Amino acid sequence: MQTVTCEDLVLAFQRLNIVPGDIVITHSSLKSFGQVVGGADSVIDALQLCVGETGTLVFPTLVQHNFERAYETWDKDKSPSDVGLISETFRLRPGVLRSDQATHSIAALGPAAAELVADHGAYGLRDGPFGQTPFAWASPWQKLYFCRAKILFLGVTMLYNTFKHLIEYCLAEYRVERICDPERRAAALAELERFNHPGVWLWINAEQIERMLEENGLLSRTTCGASRLTTCRADTCFDITFAAVLAHPEDWLKEAALDWWQRYSI
């Protein structure tokens, strides 16, 4: 088994151009590296060394267990992160702030942390399968777009790219907002999947996004130990994917979603 040190991690992150002042959201698998000296803390420490005092670290702290009851059982301070040991270790560190949203919260540390976690879902609600609040206008995910944050994948592919759900929510919002007739708009909304309510949804293939970004030279990759590391810009990921779906929805949407999209495009 390969052994990875904090110094190895720093060098790998620097190869991905993680620099002081960056805002970085990280999806991670600790076991992907092999043996990491110092465990999850070493990964977090290495990231902090790279972004420096002016940068901000962000980890998704999503709830996935007993998901259908997430809004009933949610506790911002006690609900664990279900997306890996590194994210849970980070959540429990002194000074780390967490957004107050039941399904798709984030934890953050650094100068931008307070703004990123504030008012998660307080306004600008968007309908979708996880509820109206997770990817609202007032959400960390929207703010990561405006901050031009970097999305970092440690030993996981872009199948774990939670940010893609912001794109899906915004696509649904885009289509519905362009329906002028109030009755047709209500009908379109009624067909969409909502939390614990089946319906049509604009699911986008994450691997298709990854291929498109790579083909356009918009991904950076390296390795560390046994792990493959990838990074891209959040705003770039959103902009190029959103535009691609608008241009050729037939290449991106499944049959039911494409039917919904085309019916309400007229």
C-alpha positions in Angstrom: 0.0 0.0 0.0 1.3 3.4 -1.0 2.1 5.9 1.8 1.2 9.6 1.4 2.4 12.4 3.6 1.1 15.9 4.1 4.0 17.2 2.0 3.0 14.9 -0.8 -0.5 16.2 -0.7 0.6 19.9 -0.7 2.7 19.2 -3.8 -0.2 17.5 -5.5 -2.6 20.4 -4.7 -0.1 22.9 -6.0 0.1 20.9 -9.3 -3.6 21.5 -9.6 -3.0 25.3 -9.1 -4.6 25.5 -5.7 -3.2 28.8 -4.5 -3.5 31.3 -1.7 -6.8 33.0 -1.7 -8.7 30.2 -3.4 -12.2 29.1 -2.3 -12.1 25.3 -2.8 -15.0 22.8 -2.3 -13.7 19.3 -2.0 -15.3 15.9 -2.7 -13.1 13.2 -1.3 -12.3 9.6 -0.6 -9.6 9.1 2.0 -9.1 5.4 1.3 -8.4 6.3 -2.4 -4.9 7.5 -1.5 -3.7 4.3 0.2 -2.1 5.0 3.6 -2.2 8.7 4.5 0.1 9.6 7.4 -2.1 11.6 9.8 -5.3 10.5 8.1 -8.1 12.9 7.2 -6.4 15.7 9.2 -3.4 15.6 6.9 -5.6 16.1 3.9 -7.3 19.1 5.5 -4.0 20.5 6.7 -2.5 20.3 3.3 -5.4 22.1 1.7 -5.2 24.8 4.3 -1.5 25.3 3.6 -2.3 25.7 -0.1 -5.1 28.3 0.2 -3.4 30.1 3.1 -5.0 32.6 5.5 -6.8 34.4 2.7 -8.4 31.2 1.2 -11.5 29.3 2.3 -12.0 25.6 2.5 -15.5 24.1 1.9 -16.7 20.6 2.2 -20.2 19.2 1.4 -21.8 17.8 4.6 -24.7 16.2 3.0 -27.4 14.0 4.7 -28.0 10.8 2.9 -29.1 8.3 5.5 -32.8 8.2 6.2 -33.0 10.9 3.5 -36.8 10.9 3.2 -37.0 12.2 6.8 -34.1 14.6 6.4 -36.2 17.7 7.1 -37.7 16.1 10.3 -34.4 14.9 11.8 -32.0 17.6 10.8 -29.8 19.2 13.4 -27.1 21.6 12.1 -24.8 20.9 15.0 -25.3 17.2 15.4 -26.3 15.7 12.1 -23.1 14.0 10.7 -21.8 14.4 7.2 -22.6 11.3 5.2 -20.1 11.9 2.4 -16.9 10.7 3.8 -14.5 10.8 6.8 -12.6 13.9 5.5 -15.8 16.0 5.4 -16.9 14.8 8.8 -13.5 15.4 10.3 -13.5 18.9 8.8 -17.0 19.6 10.1 -15.9 18.9 13.7 -12.9 21.1 13.6 -12.8 24.3 15.8 -14.0 27.4 13.9 -15.7 25.6 11.1 -19.2 26.9 10.2 -22.0 24.9 8.7 -25.0 26.1 6.7 -28.4 25.3 8.1 -30.1 23.2 5.4 -31.3 19.6 5.9 -30.1 17.9 2.7 -27.3 19.7 1.1 -25.4 21.7 3.8 -21.8 22.7 3.5 -19.1 23.4 6.1 -16.6 26.1 5.6 -13.5 27.7 7.2 -11.8 30.9 6.2 -12.6 34.5 5.4 -15.5 33.7 3.1 -17.0 31.0 5.4 -19.6 33.2 7.2 -21.0 34.6 3.9 -21.1 31.1 2.3 -23.1 29.5 5.0 -25.4 32.4 5.8 -29.1 32.2 5.0 -29.1 28.9 3.2 -32.5 28.8 1.5 -33.8 32.0 3.0 -35.0 33.4 -0.3 -34.9 32.7 -4.0 -36.5 29.3 -3.6 -36.3 26.8 -6.5 -38.4 23.7 -6.9 -36.7 20.3 -7.2 -36.4 16.8 -5.9 -34.4 17.7 -2.8 -36.8 20.5 -1.7 -37.0 24.2 -2.5 -34.1 25.4 -0.3 -30.9 23.4 -1.0 -30.1 25.1 -4.4 -32.0 28.4 -3.8 -30.6 31.7 -4.9 -29.6 32.1 -1.2 -27.5 29.0 -1.0 -23.8 28.2 -0.7 -24.0 26.4 -4.1 -25.1 29.6 -5.8 -22.5 31.6 -3.9 -19.8 29.2 -5.0 -20.7 30.1 -8.6 -20.4 33.8 -8.0 -17.1 33.3 -6.0 -15.6 31.4 -9.0 -14.7 28.6 -6.5 -12.7 25.6 -7.5 -14.2 22.2 -7.2 -11.7 19.5 -6.2 -12.2 15.8 -6.5 -9.9 13.6 -4.4 -10.1 10.0 -5.5 -13.7 10.3 -6.7 -15.1 11.1 -10.2 -17.5 13.9 -11.1 -20.3 11.4 -10.4 -19.9 13.0 -6.9 -20.2 16.5 -8.2 -23.0 17.9 -6.1 -22.7 21.2 -7.9 -24.4 19.7 -11.0 -27.7 19.8 -9.0 -27.5 23.6 -9.1 -27.4 23.4 -12.8 -30.4 21.1 -12.9 -32.4 23.4 -10.6 -31.5 26.5 -12.6 -32.5 24.7 -15.9 -35.9 23.9 -14.5 -36.3 27.5 -13.2 -35.2 28.9 -16.6 -37.8 26.8 -18.5 -40.7 27.6 -16.1 -40.0 31.3 -15.9 -40.3 31.6 -19.6 -43.9 30.3 -19.7 -46.1 33.4 -19.9 -49.5 31.8 -19.3 -50.0 31.4 -15.5 -52.0 28.2 -15.9 -49.4 26.5 -18.1 -46.7 27.6 -15.7 -48.6 26.0 -12.8 -49.0 22.8 -14.9 -45.3 22.7 -15.7 -44.4 23.1 -12.0 -46.9 20.4 -11.0 -45.2 17.9 -13.3 -41.8 18.4 -11.7 -40.4 16.0 -9.1 -40.4 17.5 -5.6 -39.1 16.3 -2.3 -40.9 12.9 -1.5 -43.2 13.6 -4.5 -42.5 11.8 -7.8 -42.4 13.6 -11.1 -40.3 14.6 -14.0 -36.8 15.9 -13.4 -33.9 17.3 -15.5 -31.2 14.9 -14.4 -27.9 15.5 -16.1 -25.3 12.8 -16.6 -22.3 13.8 -14.5 -19.9 11.8 -16.5 -21.1 13.5 -19.7 -20.2 16.8 -18.0 -16.8 15.5 -17.1 -16.1 14.4 -20.7 -17.2 17.8 -22.1 -15.0 19.7 -19.7 -12.0 17.5 -20.4 -12.5 17.8 -24.2 -12.5 21.6 -23.8 -9.3 21.5 -21.7 -11.2 22.8 -18.6 -10.1 20.1 -16.1 -6.7 19.8 -14.3 -5.6 16.3 -13.2 -2.8 14.8 -11.2 -2.2 11.8 -8.9 -1.1 11.4 -5.3 -0.4 8.0 -3.9 -3.1 5.7 -5.5 -5.5 8.6 -5.8 -6.5 10.5 -8.9 -7.2 14.2 -8.3 -9.2 16.5 -10.5 -10.3 20.1 -10.3 -12.4 22.5 -12.3 -13.9 26.0 -11.8 -17.5 26.0 -10.5 -18.6 28.9 -12.7 -17.0 27.3 -15.8 -18.7 24.0 -15.1 -22.1 25.7 -14.7 -21.8 28.0 -17.7 -20.6 25.5 -20.3 -23.1 22.8 -19.1 -26.0 25.2 -18.9 -25.3 26.5 -22.4 -24.8 22.9 -23.8 -28.2 21.8 -22.5 -30.0 24.8 -23.8 -28.4 24.3 -27.2 -29.0 20.6 -27.5 -31.4 19.3 -24.8 -31.9 16.1 -26.8 -28.2 15.2 -26.1 -28.6 15.7 -22.3 -32.1 14.9 -21.1 -33.8 11.6 -20.7 -37.0 10.9 -22.6 -39.6 12.1 -20.0 -37.5 15.2 -19.2 -37.0 16.0 -22.9 -40.7 15.7 -23.5 -41.5 18.1 -20.6 -38.8 20.5 -21.8 -40.1 20.6 -25.4 -43.8 20.8 -24.5 -43.2 23.8 -22.3 -40.8 25.5 -24.8 -43.7 26.2 -27.2 
